[in-house]
Structures are given as C-alpha cells and as structure tokens.
Amino acid sequence: MYAIVNIAGQQFKVVKDQHIFVHRLQGDEGASIEFDNVLLVDNGGKISVGAPAVKGAKVSAKIVSHLKGDKVIVFKKKRRKGYKKKNGHRQSFTKIQIESITL
C-alpha cells in the first residue's frame, strides 16, 4: 500500500515505515502529525484517485529530527569587469517517518 501525499507544497510517494526529508515543518521531535491532502492511494492494486484529494484518506507521520542540508555555493562572475559575488545557503529540512496510511 502506498499513497501520494502533498506535504508543504511538494508531492511525495510514501509507504509505511519510510523515512523522507521534507521542507521544515512546525513541531517538536517525536511529535505526531497528520496529512489529509492525499492525492492518490493504492491499496493492493485498487487505486483511489482524488479530485483533488481522496476523501477520508489520511497519512500519519512522526517527526524524527530537524536538520540542515548540504551547503550550496552560489558564485557569480563577469569576466573582465572585476565583478565577483559569492553566496552560500543551507536548506532546513525535517526528517519524518510514515507511521500509517488510512482510507
């Protein structure tokens, strides 16, 4: 059984006991959260597609940890002009574990 769920503006294909990294979510580590914007559910070959969401379907998850991703370096340069600009960024992520998918 799997589901496609919209979490923080992104769509993820999730399975029970799967760990995924999503954009930073509000909540403490160890807290349980529910996502009710489920777009598709496959229950042993029986597919339910929502318009836009499947009614009554929920995905519950547990927040495992909050962390930061790898550093991304943004470097801009214009040749022969003396223009150089260096900037860095680290995205904040939340690691969640999918606990159950209910219809």
Rosetta blueprint (number, residue, H / E / L):
1 M L
2 Y E
3 A E
4 I E
5 V E
6 N E
7 I E
8 A L
9 G L
10 Q E
11 Q E
12 F E
13 K E
14 V E
15 V E
16 K L
17 D L
18 Q L
19 H E
20 I E
21 F E
22 V E
23 H E
24 R L
25 L L
26 Q L
27 G L
28 D L
29 E L
30 G L
31 A L
32 S E
33 I E
34 E E
35 F E
36 D L
37 N L
38 V E
39 L E
40 L E
41 V E
42 D E
43 N E
44 G L
45 G L
46 K E
47 I E
48 S E
49 V E
50 G L
51 A L
52 P L
53 A L
54 V L
55 K L
56 G L
57 A L
58 K E
59 V E
60 S E
61 A E
62 K E
63 I E
64 V E
65 S E
66 H E
67 L E
68 K E
69 G E
70 D E
71 K E
72 V E
73 I E
74 V E
75 F E
76 K E
77 K E
78 K E
79 R L
80 R L
81 K L
82 G L
83 Y E
84 K E
85 K E
86 K E
87 N E
88 G E
89 H E
90 R E
91 Q E
92 S E
93 F E
94 T E
95 K E
96 I E
97 Q E
98 I E
99 E E
100 S E
101 I E
102 T E
103 L L
